[in-house]
């Protein structure tokens, strides 16, 4: 009888362990488009065992010192507006996909949002008012649409460091409007200095950790390169008693993709599918099995799957490349 009881509890423990391992956010960053979406656009997400999609409407700023956020304009693509985001959310939810609503800022010419800085107190006040209006409108949409998670900003390091009181107040205002889970998408070299994690539900990191200077990093190279980041992120998670999500992750299918993974320079055109696979596999092996790690959103996924990516594409998307099958395999392993 003791042996039977022992075997039963071992069996029960193995089930619980597998369940704990499997409960990950297996997400995609669902790129805003000119077009509406339908069930056929969602099937490829189901096929790779994704259970979450980040919907990303956009606000625009003229330059790094400009204090006005423009959004929901007639010149924007459909998917980057509130109407488009609502449509995307509803269509994905009908296919049982969970949603993170992640409104983002685009600075003209693609300048880095982390460097947004105002030249006067008056301009800071104007930016705060403008950004609050932008983000609270989408927080209300998130609540009305029963969105599972809301991201309050993406890569806004200097804005946050210069105006911490504003961000604490903004979080309180968001919570008056939205009752779901909150995160912020901090750049990989920013998150340790972000001051308000204790007010959010997840530590969000855009996980573009540099892992190797090699033209074609091996899996072992990338694993070794990720070791110090795993240690730092793990300790940070434990310090704040918060799970970590990768609000963005991914590597380009290009030479030196592990050297500066955030680099989106279009002049980099030499396709390297092996580098993308090796770095991505190392990221999964390093983080996805950890109990403090909640999952992430691959960057990036276009709505027209059959026309996206491919083996001659040097950009981030995994679509129609060997790395898509790798992601599918890991997402299946860690699916709900």
Beta strands, then each sheet from edge to edge (+ up, - down):
strand 1: 25-30
strand 2: 52-55
strand 3: 58-61
strand 4: 70-71
strand 5: 98-101
strand 6: 104-107
strand 7: 149-154
strand 8: 181-187
strand 9: 202-206
strand 10: 243-249
strand 11: 293-301
sheet 1: 1+ 2+ 5+ 7+ 8+ 9+ 10+ 11+ 1+
sheet 2: 4+ 3- 6-
end
